[in-house]
Amino acid sequence: MTGRVRPRLRRGLGTAVGGAVLLLVTAACGNGSGFGDRGLGEEAPSGGGGGGKAYAGAAAAVFAAVDKVHGTESVAITVQQKLPGGQGSNAQGAIKFGDAGGLRMTMSMPQGVVPGMPAKIETLVTPTAMYMNMGQALAADTGGKSWLKMDFTALGSMDKTGALAAVGELLNKGLGQQDPTSQLSLLKGSGDIAEVGREDLAGRPTVHYKGTVDMAKAGQLGAEALGLSAKTLESLRAANEAIGATSSTIEVWIDAKTDLPVRQSVRTPTKVGEVGSTVDYRDWGTRVDVTPPPASATVDFRELVDKERGGAEAA
């Protein structure tokens, strides 16, 4: 590294990383829940959706689609995220499921929100780390290294609140143990599902379903049932309480021919306004390259922070 990064770049990196985390959690875990009830490749219990309970009607159709997703290996996605105050961002890419999975996306940030950063940022997430290609904005201060690496374990050790560790676990589980529709699993123990109607999306006939999740009831299912550690579940409960999130409205459009999801939308009212996301799915089974960039092209985020703090963290 050639020296400390410029203050403007430092602020831009923080904003870009925060935006990337929000988008990636949305893509990998279904609007940030990280919740799910079964790992990839595990058999679904009989009765239309798991959990030892028989479902009928709209619920059976939705949970059957979730079960079918568990039998896939990857999917291409487009993510649109809406934040309070009219801000938002979007990304396109693909997710590879399983323990050796990953997520590669190109993220577009709103113009002017991240000064000095590229308009589009290529991002890769593996089960252990996240990489962001900041281009010349970072390379100019790091001897030509354009990729920023954020190790989930190291991130957790930097933050005593546990929030960063929770994000790392959410992303890890979202890629390795869950699927991008895992938010739907919350409806199994805490919500209601109804069929809205039949619609065409991108030329595909779909059936539109809608449900509401009660966060308190979902939390009562327990960490193991939701596929999380007890510590992370508690962090999520605290985060929901802090922003006043008590329920989410979930909508899903399921392909009438393949029974696979075509679109999922989640809206969550909070104290500061509504948080929403829409994820479109296509090309199930697509090839996803999750090879990390070479070490010679990466800068470790922890190293960057330590250098900015004059080595205080390292000491």
C-alpha positions, -999 to 999 in steps of 0.1 A, spaced: 0 0 0 14 35 -9 0 53 21 -32 63 38 -63 67 16 -77 102 10 -105 113 34 -130 116 5 -121 81 -7 -124 68 29 -160 82 32 -169 68 -2 -156 33 7 -178 33 38 -209 43 19 -202 18 -10 -196 -11 14 -228 -3 33 -248 -2 1 -233 -34 -11 -241 -52 21 -277 -42 19 -280 -53 -17 -262 -86 -12 -281 -96 19 -313 -88 0 -301 -110 -29 -287 -139 -9 -311 -140 20 -344 -126 9 -345 -89 20 -321 -94 48 -338 -121 68 -313 -149 62 -341 -171 75 -348 -205 61 -355 -240 73 -335 -264 53 -301 -266 36 -296 -271 -1 -301 -307 -11 -319 -318 20 -351 -337 14 -384 -319 19 -408 -336 43 -440 -347 28 -471 -326 30 -463 -297 6 -436 -276 22 -419 -291 52 -419 -287 89 -441 -319 93 -472 -299 87 -495 -304 57 -504 -272 37 -532 -266 13 -542 -241 -13 -520 -211 -18 -496 -220 10 -490 -255 -5 -482 -239 -39 -457 -214 -24 -439 -239 -3 -438 -264 -31 -420 -237 -51 -395 -232 -23 -389 -269 -21 -382 -270 -59 -357 -242 -56 -338 -263 -30 -332 -288 -59 -314 -262 -81 -278 -251 -81 -279 -214 -92 -300 -186 -106 -295 -152 -123 -311 -123 -105 -319 -86 -108 -323 -68 -75 -340 -34 -70 -339 -19 -35 -359 10 -21 -349 28 10 -366 55 30 -363 90 16 -366 78 -20 -330 64 -22 -324 31 -37 -300 10 -57 -300 -20 -81 -278 -48 -92 -276 -77 -116 -258 -110 -113 -261 -146 -103 -260 -168 -72 -245 -202 -69 -259 -222 -40 -242 -248 -17 -211 -248 6 -188 -238 -23 -213 -213 -36 -210 -176 -41 -227 -145 -55 -213 -123 -83 -231 -90 -90 -226 -56 -106 -241 -30 -83 -253 4 -96 -253 32 -70 -275 64 -72 -255 92 -89 -239 115 -64 -245 92 -34 -210 78 -33 -185 106 -43 -154 94 -61 -167 58 -64 -174 40 -97 -210 43 -110 -210 5 -111 -192 -18 -87 -185 -55 -94 -190 -74 -62 -182 -111 -54 -193 -129 -22 -179 -162 -11 -188 -181 20 -159 -164 39 -154 -130 23 -168 -102 2 -148 -85 -26 -156 -52 -43 -138 -38 -74 -134 -1 -67 -114 5 -99 -91 35 -100 -108 51 -70 -90 26 -48 -61 16 -71 -47 52 -71 -40 49 -34 -30 13 -31 -3 7 -56 -27 -4 -84 -48 -28 -63 -85 -22 -72 -103 -50 -52 -113 -44 -16 -115 -76 4 -137 -79 35 -132 -111 55 -163 -119 75 -144 -131 106 -122 -100 106 -152 -77 102 -169 -93 132 -138 -87 154 -138 -50 144 -173 -44 157 -181 -50 193 -219 -46 187 -220 -79 167 -238 -63 138 -210 -70 113 -206 -106 125 -244 -110 120 -241 -97 84 -213 -121 77 -234 -150 90 -264 -139 70 -244 -138 38 -227 -171 46 -259 -189 53 -277 -171 24 -251 -186 0 -243 -219 16 -274 -232 34 -304 -213 21 -317 -200 -13 -328 -165 -23 -364 -173 -15 -357 -182 21 -378 -153 33 -409 -172 22 -401 -199 48 -410 -173 75 -446 -177 64 -447 -213 75 -449 -203 112 -459 -167 113 -480 -156 84 -509 -160 60 -508 -166 22 -534 -159 -4 -536 -161 -42 -539 -127 -58 -544 -138 -94 -527 -149 -126 -503 -125 -144 -477 -125 -172 -442 -114 -162 -416 -110 -190 -437 -132 -212 -441 -160 -186 -475 -170 -172 -473 -167 -134 -495 -171 -103 -492 -142 -79 -493 -149 -41 -492 -125 -12 -486 -130 26 -477 -111 57 -450 -121 82 -453 -112 119 -417 -107 131 -424 -116 167 -440 -149 157 -412 -157 133 -387 -151 160 -405 -176 183 -397 -204 159 -362 -204 173 -327 -199 159 -323 -236 148 -356 -236 129 -347 -204 111 -312 -216 102 -293 -191 124 -272 -190 155 -288 -178 187 -265 -148 187 -274 -137 152 -311 -142 158 -308 -119 188 -289 -93 168 -317 -94 142 -344 -91 168 -326 -60 183 -321 -45 148 -358 -50 140 -368 -34 173 -345 -5 168 -360 4 134 -396 -4 145 -400 -33 120 -428 -56 132 -441 -71 100 -433 -76 63 -455 -80 33 -442 -107 9 -453 -112 -26 -441 -140 -50 -449 -147 -86 -445 -184 -95 -440 -197 -130 -472 -216 -139 -452 -241 -161 -420 -247 -141 -433 -240 -105 -401 -219 -99 -402 -183 -86 -401 -155 -112 -402 -125 -88 -403 -119 -51 -411 -86 -35 -408 -77 2 -419 -45 19 -412 -37 56 -425 -5 73 -401 11 98 -399 41 120 -381 61 92 -401 49 63 -407 18 42 -378 -5 31 -385 -26 1 -369 -49 -24 -378 -67 -56 -358 -97 -69 -364 -111 -104 -352 -147 -111 -342 -161 -145 -319 -188 -160 -321 -213 -132 -290 -235 -134 -268 -208 -150 -230 -210 -146 -216 -187 -120 -179 -179 -117 -170 -175 -80 -132 -174 -83 -118 -147 -60 -95 -121 -75 -58 -127 -71 -41 -116 -38 -19 -92 -59 -50 -73 -69 -67 -71 -35 -65 -48 -4 -77 -62 29 -103 -39 45 -90 -46 80 -55 -37 69 -69 -4 55 -87 4 87 -57 -4 109 -35 18 88 -60 47 91 -60 42 129 -23 44 130 -19 7 138 -40 9 169 -62 -21 160 -31 -42 151 -15 -33 184 
